[in-house]
Amino acid sequence: MGQDSAQPARRKIGAFGYAVEIPRVAWRDLAVALWPVVLITAIASWLAFRYVRPAPPDTIVITSGTAGSTLSAAAEKYQKILARNGVKLEILPSEGALDNLVRLANPAIKVDVGFVQGGLAAGDTAGLVSLGSVFYAPLAVFYRSPAPLERLAQFKGKRLAIGREGSGTRYLNLLLLKANGIDAKGAGLLDLTGEAAAQALLAHEVDAAMLLGDAASPAIMRRLVHTPGIRLMNFTQADAYARRYRYLSKLELPMGAIDFAKNIPAAPLSLIAPTVELIARPDLHPALSDLLIEAAREVHGQATLLQRAGEFPAPLEREYPISDDAARYYKSGKGFFYRHVPFWLASLLDRTMVVLVPIIVLLIPGLKLVPAIYRWRVSMRIYKRYGELMALERDMLAKPSPEQQAELGRRLDDIEMRVNGSKMPLPFADQFYVLREHINFVRRRLAASAEAETS
């Protein structure tokens, strides 16, 4: 058996007394036929490994809010939910939504996601993406006045508590007041928020408290609306605000929603509210994106006074683009593996499939081409010998001299030696023996031509 034969070969004694091997498979030809497929598959494998996402990290950082705030409480709930899937969520307290945005926009700060209130994207936030809006942060304006006030412009010249310096509450309040012709020169703007703002209003130290999000907690709202002389502003221009500022929504506080017995409020009130979005850096792992949205659905999906059940989280694209991973989640939910197996195993299987699928896609059609390439290569060896025979016959027609005829005989012997010495696969045995018959045919013609010259 020859070195290149894969199975027992048939032997025949050639015209020159040596064994002719006819193997079932010519391994050298098979290797040549396979190498393009192997090369393309290797390149596809390298590209898949090069660009496939690494395993998701087991720790991520969220920038939340002040201690005890709604944002901080939400982050703690996220932390417990992610822990069920083996992911540690580190909570980084902050001064609020504006501080969160500053941290996310600064690559030097180690943070992955954070709560950001709408209306703050005035600086360089390029690259940040949204995982969706998670809840409303309504603006509640409590004020003292003998008559109802329904427009912010009516607070010109009054003392207003608008939030801490650097907070998202203050940022939005200043923007809305400026749109109504009110600035620091036209009103006394105080850096008070939350409990401090409510106490100042109760003590007649300010005329109005503009409370947003965490600052307008249910406890503070109940205390202020039950205090005689303090009113909650009805935003009659809510539709106009929502149209001018795309990050604002109009909300309605139903009659009696705060206190059924005392019918507070006595009539439906219109409010305006930005949404709080879960903002992430663009390199957040897709698997962690899914986990965070799933946690947001569990934490923020219930019905409240101002939202319907299942309303949040929602892919409301406002100031930040919805990430591709979040858009995919909202459209089709979690991937197959993440729905049926533990998170760590799903991550492993998901990355394995990313590598295997392109390889399989290339291998299946590639392997179908191998037999054709193999047949072509073996046939080309036979055709090459036929080419040599045809050239030899053309030389015979030129009436060669005896010396030239002897040279033609040596050329024919060389062709036969190379044919008999070749390892021809068994499926090509018929072509092999036909070639040998044609060599003998040319030999007979050469002998007949030599006899004719000598006679």
Secondary structure as GFF3:
##gff-version 3
##sequence-region A 1 455
A	DSSP	beta_strand	10	13	.	.	.	ID=ss1
A	DSSP	beta_strand	19	22	.	.	.	ID=ss2
A	DSSP	alpha_helix	27	51	.	.	.	ID=ss3
A	DSSP	beta_strand	59	63	.	.	.	ID=ss4
A	DSSP	alpha_helix	70	83	.	.	.	ID=ss5
A	DSSP	beta_strand	88	92	.	.	.	ID=ss6
A	DSSP	alpha_helix	97	105	.	.	.	ID=ss7
A	DSSP	beta_strand	113	117	.	.	.	ID=ss8
A	DSSP	beta_strand	129	136	.	.	.	ID=ss9
A	DSSP	beta_strand	139	144	.	.	.	ID=ss10
A	DSSP	three_ten_helix	152	155	.	.	.	ID=ss11
A	DSSP	beta_strand	159	161	.	.	.	ID=ss12
A	DSSP	alpha_helix	168	179	.	.	.	ID=ss13
A	DSSP	beta_strand	188	190	.	.	.	ID=ss14
A	DSSP	alpha_helix	194	202	.	.	.	ID=ss15
A	DSSP	beta_strand	208	212	.	.	.	ID=ss16
A	DSSP	three_ten_helix	213	216	.	.	.	ID=ss17
A	DSSP	alpha_helix	218	225	.	.	.	ID=ss18
A	DSSP	beta_strand	230	232	.	.	.	ID=ss19
A	DSSP	alpha_helix	238	244	.	.	.	ID=ss20
A	DSSP	beta_strand	248	253	.	.	.	ID=ss21
A	DSSP	beta_strand	269	280	.	.	.	ID=ss22
A	DSSP	alpha_helix	286	300	.	.	.	ID=ss23
A	DSSP	alpha_helix	324	332	.	.	.	ID=ss24
A	DSSP	alpha_helix	336	340	.	.	.	ID=ss25
A	DSSP	alpha_helix	343	396	.	.	.	ID=ss26
A	DSSP	alpha_helix	402	421	.	.	.	ID=ss27
A	DSSP	three_ten_helix	426	428	.	.	.	ID=ss28
A	DSSP	alpha_helix	429	454	.	.	.	ID=ss29
###
